[in-house]
């Protein structure tokens, strides 16, 4: 199978695709033959990404995933523009605040859950409705995190939301498999995306250096391209019998006890 045929003629929606992992995934999907709708709340940046990749292959549609109606309208836009929907990559997410449970702001917690869990539920719901109705054996992918499996890797809001999202993926997989629809998630470790750099008030090199200090796999920094390639795998027929899986992209970080010295040292 040639590289360009991996998603040849398929149609995808990528939420949160105006920057970072989402934007890189749009580029990767298009390079592999797909038509893509960028869904985001940053209209200016989203349109810039679409134009830079090519408006013959990419379209932009405003979508705040907290609003189910906007999600439904984005799916309708993809159908009207391209005639089908094969892939939904629910990538939109926020980190939420880093605060003590003793000073927990429940309004901020509600917003994190609304974006990271409720927003994904809306994208799964409306993508699946189209796929079921049209008998499309589609692929739905959600952006989780190693924070969905281990605590201490983010704020309470973020960790809770990503644990919930992985549960949502597994639960919806159990229903949608009857229709040939696959539902999976990707869990990367810390990565120097624009949003992460802003949140930490650091440059890309500074974030990568900080992450490398605690990383298990040395000599390589996790990049958005690595996550985009993972999304490509889950979107393509190469993962045709993979569903309900949380694919961890963390260089072994989440399975290694760093307090135990290596026998090779």
C-alpha positions as CSV (number, residue, x, y, z in Angstrom):
1,X,0.0,0.0,0.0
2,X,1.5,3.3,-1.0
3,X,1.6,6.2,1.5
4,X,-0.7,8.3,-0.6
5,X,-3.4,5.7,-0.6
6,X,-3.7,5.2,3.2
7,X,-6.6,7.7,3.3
8,X,-7.3,8.2,-0.4
9,X,-10.6,9.8,-1.0
10,X,-11.7,9.6,2.7
11,X,-13.3,12.6,4.5
12,X,-12.3,13.6,8.0
13,X,-13.2,16.2,10.6
14,X,-10.5,17.3,13.0
15,X,-11.6,19.4,16.0
16,X,-9.1,21.8,17.7
17,X,-7.2,21.8,14.4
18,X,-6.1,25.4,14.2
19,X,-2.7,24.6,15.8
20,X,-0.6,22.0,17.5
21,X,-1.5,18.3,17.1
22,X,-4.7,19.1,15.3
23,X,-3.0,21.2,12.6
24,X,-0.2,18.6,12.1
25,X,-2.8,15.9,11.8
26,X,-4.7,17.8,9.1
27,X,-1.5,18.1,7.1
28,X,-0.7,14.4,7.6
29,X,-4.2,13.3,6.6
30,X,-4.1,15.5,3.4
31,X,-0.7,14.1,2.5
32,X,-2.3,10.7,2.6
33,X,-5.1,11.5,0.3
34,X,-7.9,12.7,2.6
35,X,-10.2,15.7,2.5
36,X,-10.4,17.5,5.9
37,X,-12.6,19.9,7.7
38,X,-10.8,21.9,10.3
39,X,-13.1,22.6,13.2
40,X,-12.0,25.2,15.8
41,X,-13.0,28.4,17.6
42,X,-9.9,30.4,16.3
43,X,-11.3,31.4,13.0
44,X,-8.3,33.4,11.8
45,X,-5.7,30.8,12.7
46,X,-7.9,28.0,11.4
47,X,-8.4,29.7,8.0
48,X,-4.6,30.3,7.8
49,X,-4.0,26.6,8.3
50,X,-6.5,25.6,5.7
51,X,-5.1,28.1,3.2
52,X,-1.5,27.0,3.8
53,X,-2.4,23.3,3.2
54,X,-4.7,24.0,0.2
55,X,-8.4,24.9,0.0
56,X,-8.9,22.2,-2.7
57,X,-8.4,19.6,0.1
58,X,-9.1,21.5,3.4
59,X,-12.1,23.6,4.6
60,X,-12.6,25.5,7.8
61,X,-15.7,25.6,9.9
62,X,-16.2,27.4,13.2
63,X,-17.0,24.9,16.0
64,X,-17.1,25.3,19.8
65,X,-17.4,21.6,20.9
66,X,-19.1,22.7,24.1
67,X,-22.1,23.6,21.9
68,X,-23.7,20.4,20.5
69,X,-25.5,22.4,17.8
70,X,-22.2,23.6,16.5
71,X,-20.9,20.1,16.4
72,X,-24.0,18.9,14.5
73,X,-23.6,21.8,12.1
74,X,-20.0,21.0,11.5
75,X,-20.8,17.4,10.6
76,X,-23.6,18.7,8.3
77,X,-21.0,21.0,6.7
78,X,-18.7,18.1,5.9
79,X,-21.5,16.1,4.4
80,X,-22.6,19.0,2.2
81,X,-19.0,19.8,1.2
82,X,-17.6,16.4,0.6
83,X,-20.6,14.0,0.6
84,X,-19.5,11.7,3.3
85,X,-17.7,11.3,6.7
86,X,-15.2,8.5,7.3
87,X,-13.1,9.8,10.1
88,X,-13.8,11.9,13.2
89,X,-10.7,13.0,15.2
90,X,-12.0,14.6,18.4
91,X,-8.9,16.5,19.3
92,X,-10.2,19.7,20.9
93,X,-9.2,20.0,24.5
94,X,-7.9,22.3,27.3
95,X,-5.6,21.7,30.1
96,X,-7.5,23.4,32.8
97,X,-5.9,25.1,35.9
98,X,-3.2,23.7,38.1
99,X,-4.8,24.3,41.5
100,X,-5.1,22.6,44.9
101,X,-8.3,20.6,45.6
102,X,-8.5,22.8,48.7
103,X,-9.0,25.9,46.4
104,X,-10.9,24.0,43.7
105,X,-12.8,26.2,41.3
106,X,-15.8,24.2,40.2
107,X,-16.8,26.6,37.4
108,X,-13.4,26.0,35.8
109,X,-13.8,22.3,36.4
110,X,-17.2,22.4,34.6
111,X,-15.6,24.1,31.6
112,X,-12.7,21.6,31.4
113,X,-15.2,18.7,31.5
114,X,-17.4,20.5,29.0
115,X,-14.6,20.7,26.4
116,X,-12.7,17.5,27.1
117,X,-15.6,15.0,27.8
118,X,-18.9,16.6,26.8
119,X,-17.4,17.9,23.6
120,X,-16.0,14.5,22.7
121,X,-19.4,12.9,23.5
122,X,-21.0,15.3,21.0
123,X,-18.5,14.6,18.3
124,X,-18.8,10.9,18.7
125,X,-22.6,11.1,18.8
126,X,-23.0,13.1,15.6
127,X,-20.3,11.4,13.6
128,X,-21.7,8.0,14.6
129,X,-25.2,9.0,13.6
130,X,-24.0,9.7,10.1
131,X,-21.9,6.6,9.9
132,X,-24.7,4.3,11.1
133,X,-27.3,5.9,8.8
134,X,-25.0,5.7,5.7
135,X,-23.5,2.3,6.7
136,X,-20.0,3.8,6.8
137,X,-17.4,1.6,8.6
138,X,-15.8,4.7,10.1
139,X,-13.0,5.5,12.5
140,X,-13.6,7.8,15.5
141,X,-10.5,8.9,17.4
142,X,-10.3,10.9,20.6
143,X,-7.3,12.8,22.0
144,X,-6.7,11.5,25.5
145,X,-3.5,11.7,27.5
146,X,-1.3,9.7,29.9
147,X,-3.2,11.7,32.5
148,X,-6.1,9.5,31.7
149,X,-4.3,6.5,33.1
150,X,-2.0,7.9,35.8
151,X,-2.5,10.8,38.2
152,X,0.0,13.5,39.0
153,X,0.5,14.3,35.3
154,X,-1.8,17.3,35.2
155,X,-4.3,19.3,37.2
156,X,-7.2,17.7,38.9
157,X,-9.6,19.0,36.2
158,X,-7.4,17.6,33.4
159,X,-6.7,14.2,35.0
160,X,-10.4,13.7,35.8
161,X,-11.5,14.7,32.3
162,X,-9.0,12.4,30.5
163,X,-9.9,9.4,32.7
164,X,-13.6,10.1,31.8
165,X,-12.8,10.4,28.1
166,X,-11.1,7.0,28.0
167,X,-14.1,5.5,29.6
168,X,-16.3,7.2,27.0
169,X,-14.2,5.7,24.2
170,X,-14.5,2.2,25.7
171,X,-18.2,2.5,26.3
172,X,-19.1,3.8,22.9
173,X,-16.8,1.2,21.2
174,X,-19.0,-1.5,22.8
175,X,-22.1,-0.1,21.0
176,X,-20.7,1.1,17.7
177,X,-18.8,-2.1,16.9
178,X,-22.1,-3.6,15.8
179,X,-22.1,-1.1,12.9
180,X,-18.5,-1.7,12.0
181,X,-17.4,1.7,13.5
182,X,-14.2,1.7,15.4
183,X,-13.6,4.1,18.4
184,X,-10.1,4.6,19.8
185,X,-8.0,7.1,21.8
186,X,-4.5,8.4,21.7
187,X,-2.6,9.1,25.0
188,X,0.6,11.1,24.5
189,X,2.9,12.2,27.3
190,X,3.8,15.9,27.6
191,X,4.5,17.6,24.4
192,X,5.6,21.2,23.5
193,X,2.4,22.3,21.7
194,X,1.6,26.1,21.4
195,X,-1.0,25.7,24.2
196,X,1.4,23.9,26.5
197,X,4.1,26.5,26.0
198,X,1.6,29.3,26.7
199,X,0.3,27.6,29.8
200,X,3.9,27.1,31.1
201,X,5.1,30.4,29.8
202,X,8.1,28.6,28.2
203,X,9.7,28.3,24.8
204,X,9.5,25.0,22.9
205,X,13.1,24.1,23.7
206,X,12.5,24.8,27.4
207,X,9.4,22.5,27.5
208,X,11.2,19.8,25.7
209,X,14.2,20.0,28.0
210,X,11.9,19.8,31.0
211,X,10.0,16.8,29.6
212,X,13.3,15.0,28.7
213,X,14.5,15.1,32.3
214,X,11.7,12.8,33.3
215,X,11.3,10.8,30.0
216,X,12.2,7.2,29.9
217,X,13.1,7.1,26.2
218,X,16.1,9.3,25.7
219,X,17.5,10.9,22.6
220,X,14.2,11.9,21.0
221,X,11.6,14.5,21.9
222,X,7.9,13.8,21.4
223,X,6.6,16.0,18.5
224,X,3.2,16.7,17.1
225,X,4.2,14.7,14.0
226,X,4.5,11.5,16.2
227,X,0.9,12.0,17.4
228,X,-0.3,12.8,13.9
229,X,1.2,9.6,12.5
230,X,-0.5,7.7,15.3
231,X,-3.9,9.3,14.4
232,X,-3.2,8.4,10.7
233,X,-2.7,4.7,11.7
234,X,-5.9,4.6,13.7
235,X,-7.8,6.4,10.9
236,X,-6.5,4.1,8.2
237,X,-7.4,0.5,7.3
238,X,-4.1,-0.6,8.7
239,X,-5.9,-0.6,12.1
240,X,-9.0,-2.3,10.7
241,X,-9.5,-4.6,13.7
242,X,-8.4,-2.2,16.5
243,X,-11.2,-0.7,18.5
244,X,-11.7,0.3,22.1
245,X,-7.9,0.8,22.4
246,X,-6.1,3.6,24.2
247,X,-2.8,3.9,22.2
248,X,-0.2,5.3,24.5
249,X,2.6,7.4,22.9
250,X,4.9,8.2,25.8
251,X,8.2,6.4,25.2
252,X,7.4,3.9,28.0
253,X,7.0,6.6,30.6
254,X,3.8,5.3,32.1
255,X,5.0,1.8,32.6
256,X,8.4,2.5,34.1
257,X,9.1,3.0,37.8
258,X,11.8,5.6,37.6
259,X,12.7,5.1,41.3
260,X,14.0,1.7,40.5
261,X,17.6,1.9,39.1
262,X,18.2,0.2,35.8
263,X,20.3,-3.0,35.8
264,X,22.2,-1.5,32.9
265,X,23.4,1.5,34.9
